[in-house]
Amino acid sequence: KNHKIYKTPVMGKKDLMMKNKSYNGIGVKIKLNSDNETIISFVYKNGPAHNSGIRPGDKLLKINGESLKSKTLYEVTNLIKNDNSNEIDLLIQHTLSETPIPLKVTKALINTR
């Protein structure tokens, strides 16, 4: 007889991250632009970042006083996720503003679904 062997699909890191329906954070997705600047690409509605006035397109300049220049997405994400305090100090530059503003954002459980 011809038995087909069923292989479980291999999950990539992205699939694994999307599998989690919630996480403790500030409620944003980030990306790097062509100048290697950290840009907010998505803000979860009613999450801590949204309630602090952070919007898609804003630049994230510093986390807890640490500059994000030349950091990878992985490094930036880890600065937020691995910070053991509930509050994170951010330096944000809004899309239409020249002046960066400091924000204190309190982490919360973010539902991704």
C-alpha positions in Angstrom: 0.0 0.0 0.0 1.0 3.6 -0.6 1.0 5.5 2.7 1.6 9.2 2.6 3.8 10.4 5.4 2.3 13.5 7.0 4.9 16.1 8.0 4.0 18.8 10.4 4.6 22.2 8.8 7.7 24.0 10.0 6.8 27.3 11.7 8.9 30.3 11.1 9.5 33.0 13.8 6.8 35.3 12.3 4.2 32.4 12.4 5.3 31.8 16.0 4.8 35.4 17.0 1.4 35.6 15.3 0.3 32.5 17.1 0.4 34.4 20.4 -2.9 36.2 20.7 -1.7 38.6 23.3 1.6 40.0 24.7 2.7 42.5 27.4 3.8 45.7 25.7 2.9 49.1 24.5 0.8 48.1 21.5 2.8 49.0 18.4 4.4 47.4 15.4 7.6 49.0 14.2 9.7 49.0 11.0 12.9 50.5 9.9 12.8 53.0 7.0 15.5 53.5 4.3 17.5 55.8 6.7 17.5 53.0 9.4 15.1 55.0 11.6 12.6 53.2 13.8 9.1 54.1 12.5 5.8 53.2 14.2 4.0 51.2 11.4 0.8 50.2 13.4 -0.8 51.2 16.6 -3.3 48.9 18.4 -6.5 50.8 19.1 -7.0 51.6 22.8 -3.6 50.3 23.7 -1.1 52.2 25.8 0.7 53.8 22.8 -2.6 54.8 21.2 -3.8 56.3 24.4 -0.5 58.2 24.7 -1.0 59.9 21.3 1.4 57.7 19.3 0.3 57.3 15.7 1.5 55.3 12.7 4.4 57.2 10.9 5.8 58.6 14.2 9.6 58.1 14.7 10.7 56.3 17.8 14.0 58.0 18.7 14.9 56.7 22.2 13.8 54.0 24.6 14.6 54.7 28.3 17.2 57.2 27.2 18.9 54.8 24.8 19.3 56.1 21.3 17.9 53.7 18.6 20.3 54.9 15.9 21.9 51.9 14.1 19.8 49.4 16.1 18.1 46.5 14.4 14.4 45.8 14.7 15.2 42.8 16.9 17.3 45.1 19.3 14.5 47.7 19.4 11.8 45.1 20.1 13.9 43.6 22.9 14.5 47.0 24.5 10.7 47.2 24.9 9.8 43.6 25.7 12.7 42.8 28.0 12.3 46.0 30.1 11.1 44.6 33.4 9.4 47.8 34.5 5.8 48.6 33.7 6.6 52.1 32.4 8.8 52.9 29.5 10.2 56.3 28.6 10.0 57.0 24.9 11.3 59.9 22.8 8.9 60.2 19.9 8.9 62.6 16.9 5.4 63.0 15.4 5.1 62.9 11.6 4.4 66.7 11.2 6.6 67.9 14.0 10.3 68.9 14.2 10.4 68.7 18.0 10.7 65.3 19.7 8.5 64.8 22.7 9.2 62.6 25.7 6.4 60.1 26.7 6.0 57.8 29.6 4.0 54.7 28.4 2.7 52.0 30.8 2.8 48.5 29.4 -0.4 46.5 29.2 -1.7 43.2 27.8 -2.2 43.7 24.1 -4.6 41.5 22.2 -3.5 41.1 18.6 -6.8 39.6 17.5 
